[in-house]
Each structure stands twice: as structure tokens, then as C-alpha cells.
Amino acid sequence: MVLTQRRIGLVGCVNKKVGVPRVAKDLYVSTLFVGRRSYVERSSDEWWVLSAKHGLVHPDDVLLPYDETLTKKDRPARRSWSKQVLSAIDQRIQPRRGDVFEIHAGAEYREFGLLDGLRDRGCLVEIPTERMRIGEQLRFYKQAREHRL
């Protein structure tokens, strides 16, 4: 049996949310999240949300609104969060060597163990908006949507 390489999108949560319980893909309503979501829905075989509060979340999981962000957490807390997310990735996604993880999230979500952990599992990591400021990211997602990238 030959296992094919999978593309898995990971989308970072954002502060702007609706005020009532929703499935994760509809809870976050900022232009940035909508752009990220639209992009990974076209580029990936499956995608997941990286939630500061809940860790790895399936887009159809129902969440209550919350006010928590990794930007306000210290380095040890971010490392702990990354370990929790990697454990959830192992359980829920079961990554295989050669799988590609496409990450659409800020450095606070990526740089405290998540990238290294994915690479240690033999996965490839792509960060299409790495080093882009928010305005540049918004333009990137808008252009991708307009050109169906």
C-alpha cells in the first residue's frame, strides 16, 4: 500500500470572533482569518485551527467565544502550548513522513516548538506569509483569492 503525501493547513486563531458559540471555521471573523481559511481550503487536503485556548481544533468543532492569545503568554507557556498541539496532531492527524504542513499563523504559534516538532516527525513545513506584515498578508490572501491560487 502506497501512502500519498498529504497537505495539511494550520490556521492561527485571531482576536475578532462572533459573540456566540460557533463551529471554529465560523467563530473567527477577521479579514485575516477569512483570507487564511479561504487559502487553505483551496491549497490543502485538510485544515485545522491553532487556537490559543484550545490548541488544535477541527474546523467543525463547536467553540464558545474566548479572549486568549499567545502573544500575551511567556516563552514557557508557548512551549507548553506547542507540546500540547504536537500531541494533538499525533492523535488526531497522525502525520506521516513527507506530509506537508502549511502554516498560516504568527511566529508566536510557530517558533516555540511547533516547527521543530513537525520536522522531527519527518514532515515538511511551508509558511507562505513568513516575514510578511499584516497588511502584506492581507494583500497576499486577497490576490490569491482573486487569482484562485
URHU-V23030 format. One record per backbone hydrogen bond with DSSP energy under -1.0 kcal/mol. CO is the residue of the C=O (numbers start at 1). NH is the residue of the N-H. E is the energy in kcal/mol with one decimal. If there is no record, write none. Layout:
co=CO nh=NH e=E
co=CO nh=NH e=E
//
This chain:
co=6 nh=100 e=-3.3
co=7 nh=45 e=-2.4
co=7 nh=46 e=-1.4
co=8 nh=102 e=-2.6
co=9 nh=48 e=-2.5
co=10 nh=104 e=-3.4
co=11 nh=50 e=-3.1
co=16 nh=29 e=-2.0
co=22 nh=63 e=-3.1
co=23 nh=26 e=-2.0
co=23 nh=27 e=-1.0
co=24 nh=28 e=-1.1
co=27 nh=18 e=-2.2
co=30 nh=34 e=-2.5
co=31 nh=35 e=-2.2
co=32 nh=36 e=-2.5
co=33 nh=37 e=-3.2
co=34 nh=38 e=-2.5
co=35 nh=39 e=-2.1
co=36 nh=40 e=-2.6
co=37 nh=41 e=-2.3
co=39 nh=43 e=-2.2
co=40 nh=44 e=-2.2
co=46 nh=9 e=-2.7
co=48 nh=11 e=-2.7
co=49 nh=57 e=-2.7
co=50 nh=13 e=-2.3
co=51 nh=55 e=-2.2
co=55 nh=51 e=-3.6
co=57 nh=49 e=-3.3
co=58 nh=61 e=-2.2
co=59 nh=25 e=-2.5
co=61 nh=24 e=-2.5
co=63 nh=22 e=-2.0
co=70 nh=73 e=-1.6
co=74 nh=78 e=-2.1
co=75 nh=79 e=-2.5
co=76 nh=80 e=-2.3
co=77 nh=81 e=-2.4
co=78 nh=82 e=-2.3
co=79 nh=83 e=-2.2
co=80 nh=84 e=-2.2
co=81 nh=85 e=-2.5
co=82 nh=86 e=-2.7
co=83 nh=87 e=-2.2
co=84 nh=88 e=-2.2
co=85 nh=89 e=-2.6
co=86 nh=90 e=-2.4
co=87 nh=91 e=-2.0
co=88 nh=92 e=-3.4
co=89 nh=93 e=-1.8
co=89 nh=94 e=-2.0
co=96 nh=99 e=-2.5
co=99 nh=124 e=-2.9
co=100 nh=8 e=-3.2
co=101 nh=126 e=-2.7
co=102 nh=10 e=-2.7
co=104 nh=12 e=-2.9
co=106 nh=109 e=-1.7
co=107 nh=111 e=-3.1
co=110 nh=115 e=-1.9
co=113 nh=117 e=-2.4
co=114 nh=118 e=-2.3
co=115 nh=119 e=-2.4
co=116 nh=120 e=-2.7
co=118 nh=123 e=-2.1
co=119 nh=122 e=-1.9
co=122 nh=98 e=-2.9
co=124 nh=101 e=-3.1
co=126 nh=103 e=-3.0
co=127 nh=130 e=-1.9
co=129 nh=132 e=-2.1
co=133 nh=137 e=-2.5
co=134 nh=138 e=-2.7
co=135 nh=139 e=-2.0
co=136 nh=140 e=-2.5
co=137 nh=141 e=-2.7
co=138 nh=142 e=-2.2
co=139 nh=143 e=-3.0
co=140 nh=144 e=-2.4
co=141 nh=145 e=-2.3
co=142 nh=146 e=-2.5
co=143 nh=147 e=-2.3
co=144 nh=149 e=-2.6
//
